[in-house]
Amino acid sequence: MNVLDLSEQEIIRRGSLEQLRKMNINPYPAAAYPVNGYADEIKENFNDDAQPRQVTIAGRIMSRRIMGKASFMELQDSTGRIQVYITRDDICPDENNTELYNTVFKKLLDIGDFVGVKGFVFRTQMGEISVHAQELTVLSKSLRPLPVVKEKDGVVYDGFNDPELRYRQRYVDLVVNNDVKNIFIKRNKIYASMREYFNTRGYLEVETPILQSIPGGAAARPFITHHNALDIDLYLRIANELYLKRLIVGGFEGVYEFSKNFRNEGMDRTHNPEFTCMEIYVAYKDYHWMMEFTEQMIEKICLDVNGTTEITVGDKTISFKAPFRRVTMIEAIREFTGVDITGMDEAQLRETCKQLNIEVDETMGKGKQIDEIFGEKCEGNYIQPTFIIDYPIEMSPLCKRHRNNPDLTERFELIVNGKELCNAYSELNDPIDQLERFQEQLRLSEKGDDEAMFIDMDFVRALEYGMPPTSGMGIGIDRLVMLMTGQTTIQEVLFFPQMRPEKTIKKDAPEKYAPLGIPAEWVPAIQKAGFVTVDMLEGANPQLLRQSLFELNKKYNLGLELPALQAVEAWIKAVTCH
């Protein structure tokens, strides 16, 4: 890397790195460092009356207060921060060799460096539980400075708050923003709580293919890739439903999977093209059973993660205390639009959408139009957990017809805070009916609906071997984590959300400057001065450019011979001629 591409801090840190190596201190040692204590548990278990505890800790230096022969530093490990008291005489017992303290600790170490400390735990005169260092080991030299986040009386100043930077550099976000790590710890607790809930009931966790020859199980636009060995196009999974139901056909009574799904659709505060979904299928159950199963599961998760059934999202308090309210799809639409869509055909629904100022097009069948009405006029009104049940059959090609009304299906969606959280059915196990529903989806696809389902004839064949009555449920893990952690954007609960490529400044290659007579060694300095392309030199002030090169040469110790003013003038003149 060219020195001109570095900040002043980065240059200083690289200089410190070289000094450490000259002192025969490896800034990146390979040997294991045996840690036996962590910040939070050391403070939690401290006893003033007990014998001082010997500990070995490791972490990042997050602050330092150097005071002559004695200093304090704050060390951050995976659990939190703890103060370390360090003196020259303790870590440098040889009076003739005090470099470890006077040179390494005071001059060559920086905020962000990893160090190991051996010592004993004590309480300072100010009452702070700390570690009294007896040994200091350099574990990793940080070459980039961390953002300086200041905190006083619980108020954060100069925080690392830019979402663009936080999501792109999550590794920095986790270091300097304490609350971020807790979001992902809670995410892990959600997984653990769900697994416990399923496993204690005897259901089996399984894995199904991500690369699929037919993207089934949902209505969504897939990502397409190519398998070179088989010379076929494959699709990234949009759902795992059809594979899990094949396992029910194969004899498992209950199966579930936490799956990474991919949908080549829009991105916003609640959608990411790569997302996590949990789907579970249980034989001999129906959607009434699954509603009770789901509300009890979510109530348990909320208690396990937060210790209460109430959570706060923005200015809203949401209660996950079971049972949840149940409302039919048709009742919901009637409540919020005043329109009863019962018995309407495709043309009547299209006219209704126009009257409600809902944008639709000719590719949309009855199911899509009803979905648009509900999404536009109803969904956002349900803040408290509400089961929307009994969907029109056109909206649910994999769902069993309602036992009392053949125009409806036995389906529910759980809506919380105005968004769908989970989706569940009494699963369709009639292979003839299933094939007819697939064929209707094919008709919609031919009309131009690029989210209509594909026909999966192997799945139809599986149903022909017989699938017992089954209920299935899928829940969006990312949205569940948003709710349980009080977040309003999906990017906050994903370690590395999808983003556009990072913008970089386009620079001309050094050889493009050669026809102007500019020596190659001066090109980085010219670009550092702001002339990143040859064209930008046109009309430049030769004296100002030469002055900038003089200052850069001096500041960065480039050791280059400064060009004469006439030479700089010739470069700029050559741009116009060139």
Secondary structure by P-SEA (a helix, b strand, c coil): cccccccaaaaaaaaaaaaaaaacccccccbbbbbcccaaaaaaacccccccccbbbbbbbcbbbbccccbbbbbbcccbbbbbbbbcccccccccccccccccccccccccbbbbbbbbbbbccccccccccccccccccccccccbbbbcccccccccccaaaaaaaaaaaaacccaaaaaaaaaaaaaaaaaaaaaaacccccccccccccccccbbbbbbbbbccccbbbbccccaaaaaaaaaaacccbbbbbcbbbbcccccccccccbbbbbbbbccccaaaaaaaaaaaaaaaaaaaccccccccccbbbbccccbbbbcaaaaaaaccccccccccaaaaaaaaaaacccccccccaaaaaaaaaaaccccccccccccccccccccccccccccccccccbbbbbcccccccccccccccaaaaaaaaaaaaaaaaacccccccccaaaaaaaaaccccbbbbbbcaaaaaaaaacccccccccccccccccbbbbbccccccccccccccaaaaaaaaccccccccccccaaaaaaaaaaaaaaaccccccccaaaaaaaaaaaaac
